[in-house]
Amino acid sequence: MIARTYTVAFEGIEARLVEVQCAVAPGAPAFTLVGLPDKAVSEARERVRAALQALSIALPSKRITVNLSPADLPKEGSHFDLPIAVALLAVLDLIPREDAEGVVSLGELSLDGRLIAVAGALPAAMAAAVEDRALLCPAACGSEAAWVGATQVYAAPALDAVLHHFTGRTPLNPAQPGEVTGSRNPRDFREVKGQERAKRALEIAAAGRHHLFMVGTPGSGKSMLAARLPGILPPLSAAEALETSMIHSLAGLLTEGGISRDRPFREPHHTASMAAIVGGGKGAKPGEISLAHNGVLFLDEFPEFPRAVLDTLRQPIETGSVMVARANAHVRYPCRFLLIAAANPCKCGYLSDPGRACGRAPLCGEDYLGRISGPLMDRFDLRVEVPPVAFADLDLPAAGDGSATIAARVARARERQGIRYASHDGLRVNADLEGAALEHFATPDAEGRDLISRVAERMGLSARGFHRILRVARTIADLDASQVVRRPHVAEAISFRLSSATGGL
């Protein structure tokens, strides 16, 4: 007497299918759960027992064995409650066994039988679609999981609704995909007085997903500028929203009944550990760089982060993915993010002000920014100095373009890139250009080539720095609606690379 149903176990953002087998045999009454369960899964026995009793269903006085196969795959989390309950209902012939075998289910049970939302419904729906099975999940996860579209998703509020669905008494309606329509970022660039060069740098960064490093005295507006960046970024495409939400679903961040088209904006504190930034901990969970996938990672007080944490960013910035390796798990997460870093010029923060700088200037600035390794600094496409704003300027009326105007220019530049790279796999924005594609799409005209060649020779540009200037110049040309990268575009890209605030190259 064996009944089967299916659920998933998570390895990174991948959901691996797990077969839940339930057998009832004569013998001393017992409820045994095998298959390498962790503590939360082992406790499912009592939650399932209480939920069934709430429906006036008593377990038989026999030996009940539930096996989670494959048995050598670690099982973690409370989402195994629902599939174990479904397998029990099937083995007791309360629901058809063939129907139980046709679904992948996940969900936590409360003692009164209600289904509680769990993390990972979106990856589970992807796994169910691959196996051509329906997904059964808590009602709170239905609109999230339905985004997959390739499989039927049934979202039940409680275990009794699951029972009625399988018996045909009250079938559940397929869940519909839900979208969270968050309010547009109320912070506007018109509120920033002055700082036109920094605004321009942020516009270029948003248009081509170029990493930006800002240096300025305390109170000059670095954090204020970064906080307004989400307001000029285009919304996530359907594919990007699905990618990003897979990670957020696994981290349990999709709690509003659907997925959002707003790009993530993550700003971890400088005391965050390496596991928090890169990923790790129990189960090799995603870190901030993966939670910022397709969005923005803002690191304020950049030199205050531990040196080891900063240097771990070097490889993910280049490859767009990170391998989190632990003793019991090796998990790869995507992490194509836009890095915005902000720093004071020195420990006291007033290196550029002779009246307020400490007595160790300029050595204090070299020591402070020297905490950032050269190879990491080389990965910033744009570097800009954010000078302090005079008190007199604060009384001036708002000037410059607002966020809506800048966002329209960024959207048009992104649209040009989308059309240009439509037939090239792996290319979405100019920051992704490399190799032959970089040479084909970003090579400037004769005057531009002459300029960048002279600068490279005179200033000792690294190969990475040379290529990053070409990518930024390509983005500036897109903002200028130019098919060809011209000398002015190259000159502006070079000016953002040769920042005096960061010691030139």
VEXRO-319607 format. One record per residue (C-alpha): residue number from 1; residue in one letter; x, y, z. Coordinates in pm, whole numbers. Layout:
N
(site NUM; "A"; (X; Y; Z))
...
This chain:
505
(site 1; "M"; (0; 0; 0))
(site 2; "I"; (210; 289; -126))
(site 3; "A"; (102; 633; -243))
(site 4; "R"; (322; 891; -416))
(site 5; "T"; (326; 1262; -471))
(site 6; "Y"; (598; 1517; -544))
(site 7; "T"; (761; 1825; -399))
(site 8; "V"; (1095; 2003; -440))
(site 9; "A"; (1422; 2059; -255))
(site 10; "F"; (1620; 2373; -329))
(site 11; "E"; (1980; 2394; -446))
(site 12; "G"; (2035; 2764; -503))
(site 13; "I"; (1763; 2888; -737))
(site 14; "E"; (1725; 2539; -880))
(site 15; "A"; (1437; 2330; -748))
(site 16; "R"; (1506; 1955; -762))
(site 17; "L"; (1212; 1719; -776))
(site 18; "V"; (1157; 1504; -466))
(site 19; "E"; (927; 1202; -465))
(site 20; "V"; (724; 1168; -144))
(site 21; "Q"; (638; 801; -85))
(site 22; "C"; (398; 698; 189))
(site 23; "A"; (336; 341; 305))
(site 24; "V"; (103; 200; 571))
(site 25; "A"; (185; -144; 706))
(site 26; "P"; (71; -360; 999))
(site 27; "G"; (274; -320; 1315))
(site 28; "A"; (312; -106; 1624))
(site 29; "P"; (163; 242; 1567))
(site 30; "A"; (441; 476; 1449))
(site 31; "F"; (496; 765; 1212))
(site 32; "T"; (847; 752; 1064))
(site 33; "L"; (997; 1013; 831))
(site 34; "V"; (1313; 914; 639))
(site 35; "G"; (1516; 1059; 351))
(site 36; "L"; (1769; 1292; 517))
(site 37; "P"; (1521; 1542; 667))
(site 38; "D"; (1640; 1835; 878))
(site 39; "K"; (1473; 1939; 1205))
(site 40; "A"; (1198; 2145; 1037))
(site 41; "V"; (1107; 1854; 808))
(site 42; "S"; (1110; 1603; 1095))
(site 43; "E"; (868; 1821; 1289))
(site 44; "A"; (625; 1800; 997))
(site 45; "R"; (488; 1477; 1150))
(site 46; "E"; (325; 1661; 1437))
(site 47; "R"; (195; 1947; 1221))
(site 48; "V"; (44; 1705; 971))
(site 49; "R"; (-109; 1491; 1248))
(site 50; "A"; (-272; 1795; 1411))
(site 51; "A"; (-396; 1933; 1075))
(site 52; "L"; (-560; 1601; 988))
(site 53; "Q"; (-721; 1582; 1331))
(site 54; "A"; (-864; 1929; 1271))
(site 55; "L"; (-1044; 1773; 970))
(site 56; "S"; (-1161; 1484; 1191))
(site 57; "I"; (-926; 1245; 1010))
(site 58; "A"; (-750; 1001; 1245))
(site 59; "L"; (-433; 825; 1145))
(site 60; "P"; (-463; 444; 1147))
(site 61; "S"; (-311; 246; 1430))
(site 62; "K"; (-47; 105; 1201))
(site 63; "R"; (310; 173; 1101))
(site 64; "I"; (328; 479; 871))
(site 65; "T"; (651; 541; 680))
(site 66; "V"; (716; 846; 465))
(site 67; "N"; (1025; 843; 243))
(site 68; "L"; (1163; 1151; 69))
(site 69; "S"; (1347; 1033; -241))
(site 70; "P"; (1629; 1069; -343))
(site 71; "A"; (1732; 982; 9))
(site 72; "D"; (2083; 1128; -17))
(site 73; "L"; (1959; 1480; -101))
(site 74; "P"; (1932; 1702; 211))
(site 75; "K"; (1574; 1817; 277))
(site 76; "E"; (1534; 2153; 450))
(site 77; "G"; (1237; 2375; 529))
(site 78; "S"; (875; 2357; 637))
(site 79; "H"; (734; 2337; 282))
(site 80; "F"; (734; 1955; 302))
(site 81; "D"; (424; 1964; 525))
(site 82; "L"; (169; 1979; 243))
(site 83; "P"; (316; 1703; 22))
(site 84; "I"; (342; 1472; 323))
(site 85; "A"; (-24; 1543; 403))
(site 86; "V"; (-125; 1480; 39))
(site 87; "A"; (62; 1148; 37))
(site 88; "L"; (-112; 1047; 361))
(site 89; "L"; (-455; 1138; 224))
(site 90; "A"; (-380; 933; -87))
(site 91; "V"; (-258; 626; 101))
(site 92; "L"; (-575; 642; 313))
(site 93; "D"; (-779; 650; -12))
(site 94; "L"; (-935; 985; 81))
(site 95; "I"; (-813; 1134; -248))
(site 96; "P"; (-736; 954; -576))
(site 97; "R"; (-380; 829; -587))
(site 98; "E"; (-334; 912; -955))
(site 99; "D"; (-431; 1275; -883))
(site 100; "A"; (-179; 1292; -601))
(site 101; "E"; (93; 1167; -836))
(site 102; "G"; (10; 1440; -1086))
(site 103; "V"; (97; 1737; -867))
(site 104; "V"; (402; 1901; -717))
(site 105; "S"; (308; 2062; -388))
(site 106; "L"; (468; 2273; -119))
(site 107; "G"; (337; 2457; 185))
(site 108; "E"; (354; 2476; 561))
(site 109; "L"; (60; 2356; 770))
(site 110; "S"; (-65; 2524; 1083))
(site 111; "L"; (-219; 2306; 1355))
(site 112; "D"; (-572; 2398; 1247))
(site 113; "G"; (-506; 2302; 883))
(site 114; "R"; (-444; 2646; 733))
(site 115; "L"; (-172; 2669; 470))
(site 116; "I"; (105; 2918; 541))
(site 117; "A"; (315; 3082; 271))
(site 118; "V"; (666; 2947; 214))
(site 119; "A"; (968; 3063; 19))
(site 120; "G"; (1046; 2921; -324))
(site 121; "A"; (705; 2892; -493))
(site 122; "L"; (837; 3041; -818))
(site 123; "P"; (1129; 2797; -862))
(site 124; "A"; (892; 2515; -762))
(site 125; "A"; (651; 2616; -1038))
(site 126; "M"; (939; 2607; -1287))
(site 127; "A"; (1027; 2254; -1176))
(site 128; "A"; (662; 2146; -1200))
(site 129; "A"; (640; 2287; -1554))
(site 130; "V"; (949; 2089; -1660))
(site 131; "E"; (792; 1770; -1524))
(site 132; "D"; (453; 1854; -1682))
(site 133; "R"; (275; 1849; -1348))
(site 134; "A"; (46; 2094; -1173))
(site 135; "L"; (160; 2291; -870))
(site 136; "L"; (-32; 2298; -541))
(site 137; "C"; (67; 2575; -300))
(site 138; "P"; (-71; 2805; -29))
(site 139; "A"; (-309; 3079; -141))
(site 140; "A"; (-55; 3349; -53))
(site 141; "C"; (194; 3201; -303))
(site 142; "G"; (-44; 3147; -594))
(site 143; "S"; (-8; 3480; -775))
(site 144; "E"; (370; 3452; -752))
(site 145; "A"; (389; 3093; -884))
(site 146; "A"; (136; 3157; -1165))
(site 147; "W"; (391; 3380; -1339))
(site 148; "V"; (554; 3071; -1485))
(site 149; "G"; (254; 3022; -1712))
(site 150; "A"; (365; 2680; -1838))
(site 151; "T"; (179; 2485; -1569))
(site 152; "Q"; (-149; 2500; -1379))
(site 153; "V"; (-112; 2648; -1032))
(site 154; "Y"; (-372; 2574; -765))
(site 155; "A"; (-355; 2789; -455))
(site 156; "A"; (-544; 2657; -151))
(site 157; "P"; (-613; 2847; 171))
(site 158; "A"; (-627; 2533; 388))
(site 159; "L"; (-595; 2155; 385))
(site 160; "D"; (-971; 2105; 365))
(site 161; "A"; (-975; 2300; 36))
(site 162; "V"; (-709; 2059; -96))
(site 163; "L"; (-923; 1762; 5))
(site 164; "H"; (-1233; 1909; -160))
(site 165; "H"; (-1036; 1986; -475))
(site 166; "F"; (-908; 1632; -520))
(site 167; "T"; (-1246; 1475; -443))
(site 168; "G"; (-1421; 1705; -692))
(site 169; "R"; (-1650; 1859; -433))
(site 170; "T"; (-1513; 2214; -477))
(site 171; "P"; (-1239; 2229; -742))
(site 172; "L"; (-988; 2509; -705))
(site 173; "N"; (-965; 2768; -981))
(site 174; "P"; (-621; 2808; -1140))
(site 175; "A"; (-429; 3095; -981))
(site 176; "Q"; (-367; 3408; -1185))
(site 177; "P"; (-30; 3587; -1198))
(site 178; "G"; (-12; 3890; -974))
(site 179; "E"; (197; 4201; -1019))
(site 180; "V"; (286; 4439; -739))
(site 181; "T"; (248; 4793; -865))
(site 182; "G"; (469; 4981; -626))
(site 183; "S"; (455; 5357; -615))
(site 184; "R"; (707; 5530; -839))
(site 185; "N"; (1013; 5657; -657))
(site 186; "P"; (896; 5992; -513))
(site 187; "R"; (1253; 6125; -499))
(site 188; "D"; (1325; 6350; -795))
(site 189; "F"; (1655; 6468; -938))
(site 190; "R"; (1518; 6821; -951))
(site 191; "E"; (1542; 6826; -572))
(site 192; "V"; (1922; 6800; -596))
(site 193; "K"; (2080; 7146; -611))
(site 194; "G"; (2385; 7157; -833))
(site 195; "Q"; (2589; 6838; -887))
(site 196; "E"; (2521; 6836; -1261))
(site 197; "R"; (2827; 6624; -1335))
(site 198; "A"; (2721; 6361; -1083))
(site 199; "K"; (2369; 6359; -1230))
(site 200; "R"; (2517; 6306; -1575))
(site 201; "A"; (2729; 6019; -1446))
(site 202; "L"; (2423; 5854; -1293))
(site 203; "E"; (2232; 5893; -1619))
(site 204; "I"; (2513; 5723; -1812))
(site 205; "A"; (2538; 5451; -1548))
(site 206; "A"; (2164; 5382; -1570))
(site 207; "A"; (2163; 5379; -1950))
(site 208; "G"; (2441; 5123; -1990))
(site 209; "R"; (2461; 4957; -1647))
(site 210; "H"; (2805; 5100; -1578))
(site 211; "H"; (2953; 5086; -1230))
(site 212; "L"; (3001; 5426; -1066))
(site 213; "F"; (3230; 5547; -788))
(site 214; "M"; (3149; 5878; -614))
(site 215; "V"; (3388; 6063; -384))
(site 216; "G"; (3285; 6367; -184))
(site 217; "T"; (3288; 6534; 155))
(site 218; "P"; (3020; 6443; 410))
(site 219; "G"; (2690; 6609; 325))
(site 220; "S"; (2776; 6672; -41))
(site 221; "G"; (2480; 6461; -157))
(site 222; "K"; (2626; 6122; -252))
(site 223; "S"; (2355; 5917; -78))
(site 224; "M"; (2089; 6164; -194))
(site 225; "L"; (2194; 6113; -554))
(site 226; "A"; (2210; 5734; -526))
(site 227; "A"; (1863; 5720; -368))
(site 228; "R"; (1722; 5887; -681))
(site 229; "L"; (1876; 5637; -922))
(site 230; "P"; (1579; 5390; -912))
(site 231; "G"; (1356; 5670; -1041))
(site 232; "I"; (1538; 5682; -1377))
(site 233; "L"; (1586; 5309; -1434))
(site 234; "P"; (1350; 5138; -1680))
(site 235; "P"; (1115; 4874; -1535))
(site 236; "L"; (1216; 4510; -1550))
(site 237; "S"; (1119; 4321; -1863))
(site 238; "A"; (910; 4006; -1816))
(site 239; "A"; (1221; 3785; -1848))
(site 240; "E"; (1421; 4001; -1607))
(site 241; "A"; (1133; 4011; -1357))
(site 242; "L"; (1116; 3631; -1361))
(site 243; "E"; (1494; 3598; -1313))
(site 244; "T"; (1502; 3844; -1026))
(site 245; "S"; (1191; 3708; -860))
(site 246; "M"; (1332; 3353; -863))
(site 247; "I"; (1606; 3473; -627))
(site 248; "H"; (1370; 3687; -418))
(site 249; "S"; (1126; 3397; -391))
(site 250; "L"; (1400; 3171; -260))
(site 251; "A"; (1495; 3440; -6))
(site 252; "G"; (1133; 3482; 105))
(site 253; "L"; (1111; 3845; -11))
(site 254; "L"; (798; 3809; -227))
(site 255; "T"; (540; 3880; 41))
(site 256; "E"; (301; 4115; -140))
(site 257; "G"; (108; 3866; -349))
(site 258; "G"; (296; 3882; -677))
(site 259; "I"; (617; 3994; -838))
(site 260; "S"; (729; 4348; -908))
(site 261; "R"; (863; 4517; -1222))
(site 262; "D"; (1063; 4764; -1010))
(site 263; "R"; (1437; 4706; -1019))
(site 264; "P"; (1578; 4601; -680))
(site 265; "F"; (1778; 4858; -485))
(site 266; "R"; (1993; 4702; -215))
(site 267; "E"; (2201; 4910; 27))
(site 268; "P"; (2373; 4686; 288))
(site 269; "H"; (2553; 4846; 582))
(site 270; "H"; (2932; 4846; 581))
(site 271; "T"; (2934; 4608; 880))
(site 272; "A"; (2773; 4332; 670))
(site 273; "S"; (2963; 4003; 664))
(site 274; "M"; (3100; 3831; 358))
(site 275; "A"; (2819; 3573; 370))
(site 276; "A"; (2562; 3854; 377))
(site 277; "I"; (2715; 4032; 75))
(site 278; "V"; (2824; 3740; -144))
(site 279; "G"; (2601; 3461; -11))
(site 280; "G"; (2650; 3164; 215))
(site 281; "G"; (2548; 3063; 564))
(site 282; "K"; (2335; 2758; 622))
(site 283; "G"; (2221; 2622; 289))
(site 284; "A"; (2436; 2868; 87))
(site 285; "K"; (2165; 3133; 64))
(site 286; "P"; (2189; 3422; -185))
(site 287; "G"; (2367; 3737; -71))
(site 288; "E"; (2310; 4105; -141))
(site 289; "I"; (2486; 4093; -478))
(site 290; "S"; (2240; 3828; -600))
(site 291; "L"; (1938; 4003; -444))
(site 292; "A"; (2046; 4307; -648))
(site 293; "H"; (2041; 4105; -975))
(site 294; "N"; (1912; 4326; -1259))
(site 295; "G"; (1905; 4617; -1015))
(site 296; "V"; (2130; 4841; -808))
(site 297; "L"; (2376; 4758; -529))
(site 298; "F"; (2461; 5077; -337))
(site 299; "L"; (2760; 5052; -103))
(site 300; "D"; (2791; 5368; 104))
(site 301; "E"; (3110; 5432; 301))
(site 302; "F"; (3283; 5199; 56))
(site 303; "P"; (3631; 5194; 216))
(site 304; "E"; (3475; 5102; 552))
(site 305; "F"; (3375; 4757; 423))
(site 306; "P"; (3625; 4485; 519))
(site 307; "R"; (3898; 4448; 257))
(site 308; "A"; (3821; 4078; 211))
(site 309; "V"; (3454; 4155; 142))
(site 310; "L"; (3539; 4419; -118))
(site 311; "D"; (3784; 4195; -301))
(site 312; "T"; (3524; 3919; -332))
(site 313; "L"; (3325; 4157; -555))
(site 314; "R"; (3589; 4154; -825))
(site 315; "Q"; (3496; 3824; -988))
(site 316; "P"; (3113; 3866; -971))
(site 317; "I"; (3142; 4212; -1130))
(site 318; "E"; (3320; 4063; -1430))
(site 319; "T"; (3123; 3739; -1477))
(site 320; "G"; (2772; 3834; -1361))
(site 321; "S"; (2747; 3523; -1143))
(site 322; "V"; (2890; 3395; -816))
(site 323; "M"; (2965; 3043; -694))
(site 324; "V"; (2888; 3002; -325))
(site 325; "A"; (3094; 2705; -213))
(site 326; "R"; (3038; 2545; 125))
(site 327; "A"; (3122; 2205; 269))
(site 328; "N"; (2778; 2064; 186))
(site 329; "A"; (2672; 2287; -103))
(site 330; "H"; (2807; 2440; -423))
(site 331; "V"; (2551; 2684; -559))
(site 332; "R"; (2576; 2935; -844))
(site 333; "Y"; (2365; 3251; -834))
(site 334; "P"; (2328; 3520; -1103))
(site 335; "C"; (2436; 3870; -997))
(site 336; "R"; (2435; 4120; -1284))
(site 337; "F"; (2397; 4436; -1083))
(site 338; "L"; (2479; 4805; -1120))
(site 339; "L"; (2730; 4892; -847))
(site 340; "I"; (2718; 5243; -703))
(site 341; "A"; (2989; 5307; -445))
(site 342; "A"; (3029; 5622; -236))
(site 343; "A"; (3320; 5728; -19))
(site 344; "N"; (3462; 6023; 168))
(site 345; "P"; (3799; 6144; 34))
(site 346; "C"; (3970; 6062; 365))
(site 347; "K"; (3896; 5945; 720))
(site 348; "C"; (3794; 6289; 843))
(site 349; "G"; (3611; 6358; 518))
(site 350; "Y"; (3741; 6709; 445))
(site 351; "L"; (4060; 6650; 246))
(site 352; "S"; (3966; 6910; -17))
(site 353; "D"; (3893; 7181; 244))
(site 354; "P"; (4224; 7328; 373))
(site 355; "G"; (4046; 7486; 669))
(site 356; "R"; (3892; 7159; 791))
(site 357; "A"; (4127; 6883; 675))
(site 358; "C"; (4341; 6704; 931))
(site 359; "G"; (4712; 6762; 972))
(site 360; "R"; (4796; 6442; 781))
(site 361; "A"; (4662; 6565; 448))
(site 362; "P"; (4714; 6450; 177))
(site 363; "L"; (4853; 6123; 314))
(site 364; "C"; (4529; 6055; 503))
(site 365; "G"; (4339; 6047; 172))
(site 366; "E"; (4589; 5810; 14))
(site 367; "D"; (4572; 5578; 315))
(site 368; "Y"; (4192; 5586; 330))
(site 369; "L"; (4112; 5527; -37))
(site 370; "G"; (4409; 5288; -47))
(site 371; "R"; (4187; 5040; 135))
(site 372; "I"; (4024; 4983; -203))
(site 373; "S"; (4247; 4757; -410))
(site 374; "G"; (4367; 4871; -752))
(site 375; "P"; (4205; 4577; -937))
(site 376; "L"; (3868; 4657; -777))
(site 377; "M"; (3896; 5030; -854))
(site 378; "D"; (3982; 4937; -1213))
(site 379; "R"; (3637; 4780; -1249))
(site 380; "F"; (3453; 5111; -1207))
(site 381; "D"; (3356; 5255; -1545))
(site 382; "L"; (3273; 5599; -1407))
(site 383; "R"; (3442; 5798; -1133))
(site 384; "V"; (3312; 6134; -1024))
(site 385; "E"; (3392; 6386; -755))
(site 386; "V"; (3091; 6527; -570))
(site 387; "P"; (3190; 6870; -437))
(site 388; "P"; (3013; 7033; -142))
(site 389; "V"; (2721; 7263; -225))
(site 390; "A"; (2751; 7623; -107))
(site 391; "F"; (2485; 7748; 134))
(site 392; "A"; (2389; 8019; -114))
(site 393; "D"; (2308; 7755; -377))
(site 394; "L"; (2059; 7585; -146))
(site 395; "D"; (1827; 7887; -173))
(site 396; "L"; (1823; 7876; -553))
(site 397; "P"; (1512; 7739; -728))
(site 398; "A"; (1515; 7384; -860))
(site 399; "A"; (1705; 7355; -1186))
(site 400; "G"; (1803; 7087; -1432))
(site 401; "D"; (1603; 6797; -1567))
(site 402; "G"; (1367; 6601; -1345))
(site 403; "S"; (1371; 6225; -1301))
(site 404; "A"; (1092; 6174; -1557))
(site 405; "T"; (1289; 6353; -1831))
(site 406; "I"; (1611; 6168; -1750))
(site 407; "A"; (1424; 5835; -1729))
(site 408; "A"; (1283; 5894; -2080))
(site 409; "R"; (1635; 5944; -2220))
(site 410; "V"; (1759; 5634; -2037))
(site 411; "A"; (1465; 5429; -2170))
(site 412; "R"; (1536; 5537; -2528))
(site 413; "A"; (1905; 5447; -2488))
(site 414; "R"; (1813; 5107; -2343))
(site 415; "E"; (1569; 5053; -2631))
(site 416; "R"; (1847; 5118; -2884))
(site 417; "Q"; (2066; 4865; -2707))
(site 418; "G"; (1785; 4610; -2700))
(site 419; "I"; (1735; 4639; -3075))
(site 420; "R"; (2110; 4629; -3144))
(site 421; "Y"; (2172; 4316; -2935))
(site 422; "A"; (1846; 4133; -3008))
(site 423; "S"; (2025; 3861; -3205))
(site 424; "H"; (2317; 3827; -2962))
(site 425; "D"; (2268; 3589; -2672))
(site 426; "G"; (2395; 3718; -2340))
(site 427; "L"; (2403; 4082; -2451))
(site 428; "R"; (2144; 4319; -2308))
(site 429; "V"; (2325; 4645; -2235))
(site 430; "N"; (2655; 4803; -2331))
(site 431; "A"; (2823; 4688; -2010))
(site 432; "D"; (2794; 4329; -2140))
(site 433; "L"; (3006; 4401; -2452))
(site 434; "E"; (3329; 4208; -2483))
(site 435; "G"; (3553; 4052; -2744))
(site 436; "A"; (3441; 4073; -3105))
(site 437; "A"; (3109; 4232; -3009))
(site 438; "L"; (3288; 4518; -2832))
(site 439; "E"; (3511; 4575; -3133))
(site 440; "H"; (3217; 4563; -3373))
(site 441; "F"; (2971; 4786; -3188))
(site 442; "A"; (3188; 5025; -2986))
(site 443; "T"; (3485; 5107; -3208))
(site 444; "P"; (3486; 5489; -3247))
(site 445; "D"; (3542; 5687; -3565))
(site 446; "A"; (3892; 5788; -3677))
(site 447; "E"; (3910; 6097; -3455))
(site 448; "G"; (3782; 5903; -3156))
(site 449; "R"; (4035; 5623; -3212))
(site 450; "D"; (4315; 5874; -3237))
(site 451; "L"; (4211; 6038; -2908))
(site 452; "I"; (4178; 5719; -2705))
(site 453; "S"; (4505; 5583; -2848))
(site 454; "R"; (4695; 5892; -2737))
(site 455; "V"; (4534; 5881; -2391))
(site 456; "A"; (4607; 5511; -2352))
(site 457; "E"; (4970; 5563; -2443))
(site 458; "R"; (5024; 5874; -2231))
(site 459; "M"; (4827; 5769; -1921))
(site 460; "G"; (4911; 5398; -1921))
(site 461; "L"; (4557; 5262; -1950))
(site 462; "S"; (4512; 4896; -1864))
(site 463; "A"; (4339; 4676; -2120))
(site 464; "R"; (4036; 4661; -1891))
(site 465; "G"; (4031; 5039; -1858))
(site 466; "F"; (4059; 5080; -2236))
(site 467; "H"; (3762; 4850; -2295))
(site 468; "R"; (3554; 5016; -2024))
(site 469; "I"; (3606; 5358; -2185))
(site 470; "L"; (3478; 5215; -2514))
(site 471; "R"; (3167; 5074; -2344))
(site 472; "V"; (3090; 5405; -2173))
(site 473; "A"; (3147; 5594; -2499))
(site 474; "R"; (2900; 5359; -2670))
(site 475; "T"; (2641; 5441; -2402))
(site 476; "I"; (2701; 5816; -2435))
(site 477; "A"; (2650; 5780; -2811))
(site 478; "D"; (2322; 5599; -2746))
(site 479; "L"; (2206; 5881; -2520))
(site 480; "D"; (2301; 6116; -2803))
(site 481; "A"; (2100; 5902; -3051))
(site 482; "S"; (2418; 5847; -3254))
(site 483; "Q"; (2484; 5527; -3445))
(site 484; "V"; (2857; 5599; -3449))
(site 485; "V"; (3082; 5654; -3146))
(site 486; "R"; (3244; 5992; -3211))
(site 487; "R"; (3528; 6190; -3060))
(site 488; "P"; (3308; 6392; -2815))
(site 489; "H"; (3160; 6067; -2681))
(site 490; "V"; (3507; 5922; -2626))
(site 491; "A"; (3629; 6245; -2466))
(site 492; "E"; (3343; 6246; -2215))
(site 493; "A"; (3400; 5878; -2133))
(site 494; "I"; (3769; 5948; -2073))
(site 495; "S"; (3687; 6242; -1847))
(site 496; "F"; (3487; 6014; -1617))
(site 497; "R"; (3772; 5763; -1613))
(site 498; "L"; (4046; 6011; -1524))
(site 499; "S"; (3906; 6137; -1197))
(site 500; "S"; (4144; 6329; -973))
(site 501; "A"; (3942; 6217; -671))
(site 502; "T"; (4055; 5856; -713))
(site 503; "G"; (4410; 5913; -818))
(site 504; "G"; (4361; 5912; -1194))
(site 505; "L"; (4355; 5563; -1342))
